[in-house]
Amino acid sequence: MDLVSVTELRAARERADLALAPGETVLAGGTWLFSEPQPVTGLVDLTTLGWPDWEELPGTLRIGATCTVERVLHAPWGPAAGLVRQCADAFLMSVKVQHVATVGGNVCLALPAAAAVSLASALDATALVWTPDGGERREPVTTFVTGAGTTTLRPGEVLRAIDVPATALTLPHAFRRASLTRHGRSSAVVIGSGDRLVVTASTTRPVVLDRHDLETGLAAIDCWYDDPHGPTDWRAHVTGVLAREVAAELAA
Amino acid sequence: MRVNGRSVDANPGPGQCLRTFLREAGHLEVKKGCDTGDCGACSVLVDGAPVHSCLYPAARGVGREVTTVAGLGAPGDLHPVQQDFLAAGGFQCGFCTAGWVVTAAGVGPVDDVERTFKGNLCRCTGYRSIRDALAGSGNTTAQGGFGDSVRPPAAERVVTGTEPFTLDLPDTGVLHMALLQSPHAHARITRVDASRAAAAPGVRLVLTHHDVPEVLYSTGRHESRLDDPDDTRMLDDVVRFRGQRVAAVVADSVAEAQRAVALVDVEYDVLPAAFDPETARLPGAPLLHGDKSAEDSRIADPGRNVVAATHGEVGDVEAGLAAAAATVAGTWWTSRVTHASLETHGARGWLDEDGRLVVRTSTQVPFLVRDELAHVLGLAPDRVRVVAARVGGGFGGKQEMLVEDLVGLAVLRLGRPVQLELTREQQFTLAPCRHPMRVSVTAGADADGVLTALAVDVLSDTGAYGNHAVGVLFHGCHESVAVYRCPNKRVDGEAVYTNHVPSGAFRGYGLGQVIFAIESALDELARELGLSPVELRRRNVVRPGDPFVVNGAPTPDLDYGSYGLDQCLDLVETALARGDGEPAPEGWAVGEGMAVAMIATIPPRGHHATASVTLHADGTAEVAVGSAEFGNGSATVHVQLVAEELGIAPDAVRLRSSDTDATAYDTGAYGSTGSVVAGMAVADAARAVCAAVGEGAPLPVTRSAEHHGTPRSVAFNVHGVRVAVDRQTGELRVLRSVHAVDAGVVINPEQLRGQVEGGVAQGYGSALYEEMLVGEGEVLTRSFRHYRVPQLGDVPPTEVLFADTHDALGPRGAKSMSEAPYNPVAPAVANAVRDALGVRPHELPMSRDRLWRLATTHPEELA
């Protein structure tokens, strides 16, 4: 929809352009920003910064924050390519949105059902954040996302990339998902990778469980999420079902 | 930017999306369904890749190649995908079609259509014909007569995006309206100051309750305006639901109007609110319309929040229950459901050369809107003209006057064209929804399974206003109860005001809610008696000659023009007994269920149509009829009827419709009347032309005919289903779905099948997925992202079977069949769930979380 209060759109060309004036916000794919009325007066387009979609660094696969969901499928995921495809399919939004929506935007939006959060958390990825003083900081995605729609991003900070450890790509993995309709918004997602299980969608933030102490971990979850896509009692139950399936698959 | 190969002078606004930019540039084939990226109606290709243009920053399109549906092909020169949608008949209203065609053309052949097209919603078809289009299989013919699957007259224009819908008009010189909505469920406006808004850039007019007529009316429209209570003011100084219109701002652009809305200063005195329809009737409850007169406003009991009531008994229910070998009792609840027509409500008004008010609007009832607009605005009816173009879906939702009143007033005040287009969010927060109901049923039968008593108690939540409250209550309790022969019947029903978004007309018009309860109760009764559910129906449904009885005297003008309920029961029973369909996943609980629905072919108390047919010397004909086409297929039927009577090809028939100037009076397209009222008038007019020609009248010959909606016949639907339920997660899969209809002689098999499939799909939506959540009067599900309209992958295939009957009252033996298929779906599914799990569902939708809770309930706890 038209964002009627927006009076300026700036294309960022260099890092200095990311200093935001009052009322400005950054624009990546725009697929969420343009889906609701926004109380902003200016947009700063990140997609003109020319960040590579991905970079193969020593021991790390770096996914640029502006890489679209559709393009990220083509990154060198190796044995994890199937998991990435499952996560892309877990997006509520269609392939038409995936052509435009970005990985970084999905992580920063930090919805419980955000599929990029599920993927990055499961692969033990790190958020690379540009700080307004010209520096940068790193934080695991599992703690970067603090709740439904909230992150540790402070004013002026911009998510630059998601760094995925190469070791995570070769771990055995398993994926399970539940929703109220077949292709609807995720109500619970459990991804196992090695000995870690990560719960998203049914919890307000990613929850990491130990595959070998699953029941204790499930019982300790204190952030079940409630919204029109499922009440907490059902989500908690289904998460347990999915988690046990994931654990069984990884143990097989 | 290049659009469809042509350079466009591109200077989009900084916050503008590609959708509005393209429409401003004249590309009206790009539709707005949701504006949030959920429905896909606005899909376009950007550099060959399909995107939702409502989510795509227009500025990012500069320098790129954009292709709309009209750029893919044109009438006479169709793109292969457009040809496939044409041949398959892959649309009904056609508002979503551009998006499907563009997406399909953009992605090419795919294996997983359910995943690929989850970003495209269709509310009309139930998706089977769209699947056929995507698979390249044809279902329709360009030529053919009565009884053939002739394609709609507008088909080529629909698949190319060139058929104009309501607001597909150039934007030049038009002012735009935006609405301020109430933040409170119940409040008195103590002060409203529009001065800041009026002074804002581009603003031409601000309307508040100080500026509108004192006239009370109802948004619900019927042949008689006395059918609905006069309880609504255009803008009121008391607001009765969150989302109610408080002020309207008219400005040069939508953006300026929306910005200025925030500048209207309003102070409220918040009042106690009533949210529970049970307690809203009790002494001490806050009264919504206690200030109004029962007589003048036609409200049953304003002092008790009761807008309509029926209480009555035939025979002796207590004695019947006492004599019964088995009795059952239970209470069932249905949820709020939105129509989800892909085209939102919208209207544009202007003054013609004679200074008459012209309103082009998305309505099922142009003549009724004209008459009420004249009433509210204090004009003579002949000073108002109402026109409907092709309407983008109705389902009852467009049997309301929701935008035309404010548009009309603004046009009269400003003398300039004014347009109001509701947002999708406003469709949830402001436009009426389906009446949620609580229905209690007690039934008894003797040892042979013959009903001895049937008692029904209905509580209907009409929300803040009583539009359709009366009709929905009475209709809901009518055919649902009258379809059963039982000497002892009691029906108590009340429709109650609460401080919720108003309820209104919705496909089935109350029947679905009451049928859900009665058919569930009778299923349980059959279990108690050890009878099959079909056999119990056979022993109790009405047969030709039986009177139609609810809780008083039999309905006078309802008759058995034909009767195919027995065939429908046999057809469904046989189909389910074949045991075919999808296999159940291992370990899942499996069950079967069925339910029956009857519907009168025409609403009671008069439904009028006048049609005229002209045969020209060149062998072509023209038919003028007032009813609107909104995906119901009446345009196709009217053309087929004329072609058949005159012995000419369907493409030699031109249709003019839904214009209060260009056609004679028509009550409108509701109550499934497009074929049986307007269609009768059309067929009679065509026959009169034939007769005149036979008597040697020189061409052109024009003849008119009328139909007044009486006597009325009855049509029948039986739905059968086999389901599997995963007790662990509550997931339900439909393994087999079969639906038998008694629609009399079939005028157009593909179109009838499509109507049935669409109604069944909507039924599955209400049964399994759809629910408007509200909290303290606030609608919490305000978009298709959070309200689950079934996607392509959510609707199982349904086998549609036709009973072989010939109706004595309908056109060439046909009966209506549009809303009815919706009605028996939810109870059939509920009965199948009961069969599978051993526990009966009492609440819709039967969402996965509810089914999981049901599956984990121990049956003994319920005993």
Contacts between the chains, C-beta under 8 A, distances in Angstrom:
chain1	res1	chain2	res2	distance
A	1	B	17	6.0
A	1	B	19	8.0
A	1	B	35	4.1
A	1	B	36	6.8
A	1	B	54	5.9
A	1	B	423	7.8
A	2	B	13	7.2
A	2	B	15	5.9
A	2	B	16	5.2
A	2	B	17	5.6
A	2	B	20	5.3
A	2	B	254	7.2
A	2	B	255	6.2
A	3	B	15	3.4
A	3	B	16	7.9
A	3	B	17	8.0
A	4	B	15	6.5
A	4	B	254	7.5
A	4	B	255	4.0
A	4	B	258	4.8
A	4	B	259	5.7
A	5	B	15	7.0
A	5	B	259	6.7
A	6	B	13	7.7
A	6	B	14	5.1
A	6	B	15	2.8
A	7	B	14	6.1
A	7	B	15	7.6
A	8	B	14	5.3
A	9	B	14	3.7
A	9	B	15	7.2
A	9	B	57	7.3
A	9	B	59	5.5
A	27	B	57	6.9
A	30	B	55	6.3
A	30	B	56	7.1
A	30	B	57	5.0
A	30	B	60	7.6
A	31	B	37	6.0
A	31	B	52	7.7
A	31	B	55	4.6
A	34	B	17	5.3
A	34	B	37	7.6
A	34	B	54	6.9
A	34	B	55	4.7
A	34	B	56	7.4
A	34	B	57	6.7
A	35	B	35	8.0
A	35	B	36	4.3
A	35	B	37	5.2
A	35	B	54	7.8
A	35	B	55	5.9
A	35	B	785	7.7
A	36	B	36	7.1
A	42	B	14	7.7
A	43	B	14	6.7
A	43	B	15	7.0
A	43	B	57	7.7
A	45	B	57	7.8
A	45	B	60	7.7
A	47	B	60	7.6
A	89	B	115	6.2
A	92	B	785	6.9
A	93	B	37	6.5
A	93	B	119	6.5
A	94	B	40	6.9
A	94	B	52	7.9
A	94	B	116	7.6
A	94	B	117	7.4
A	94	B	118	5.2
A	94	B	119	2.3
A	94	B	120	7.3
A	95	B	50	7.4
A	95	B	107	6.7
A	95	B	115	8.0
A	95	B	116	6.0
A	95	B	119	6.9
A	96	B	37	7.9
A	96	B	40	7.0
A	96	B	43	6.2
A	96	B	50	4.8
A	96	B	51	5.2
A	96	B	52	5.3
A	96	B	103	6.6
A	96	B	106	8.0
A	96	B	119	5.1
A	97	B	37	5.7
A	97	B	51	7.8
A	97	B	52	6.4
A	97	B	55	6.7
A	97	B	119	6.5
A	99	B	49	4.8
A	99	B	50	7.1
A	99	B	51	5.6
A	100	B	51	5.6
A	100	B	55	6.6
A	100	B	56	6.4
A	178	B	729	6.0
A	178	B	731	8.0
A	178	B	848	7.8
A	180	B	769	6.9
A	180	B	788	6.5
A	180	B	847	5.7
A	180	B	848	5.4
A	180	B	849	7.2
A	181	B	769	5.7
A	181	B	788	5.5
A	181	B	790	7.5
A	181	B	791	7.0
A	181	B	793	8.0
A	181	B	794	5.3
A	182	B	114	7.0
A	182	B	791	7.6
A	182	B	793	4.8
A	182	B	794	5.9
A	183	B	114	6.5
A	183	B	115	6.1
A	183	B	118	4.3
A	183	B	791	5.9
A	183	B	793	5.3
A	183	B	794	7.7
A	184	B	788	6.1
A	184	B	791	7.8
A	185	B	785	7.1
A	185	B	786	8.0
A	227	B	786	7.6
A	228	B	771	8.0
A	228	B	773	5.5
A	228	B	780	6.5
A	228	B	781	5.2
A	228	B	786	4.5
A	228	B	787	7.5
A	229	B	786	7.3
A	230	B	848	7.8
A	230	B	849	5.7
A	231	B	849	5.4
A	233	B	849	7.6
A	233	B	853	7.7
A	234	B	730	6.9
A	234	B	848	7.1
A	234	B	849	3.6
A	234	B	852	5.5
A	234	B	853	7.3
A	237	B	852	6.6
A	238	B	728	7.9
A	238	B	729	5.4
A	238	B	852	7.6
A	241	B	728	5.2
A	241	B	729	6.3
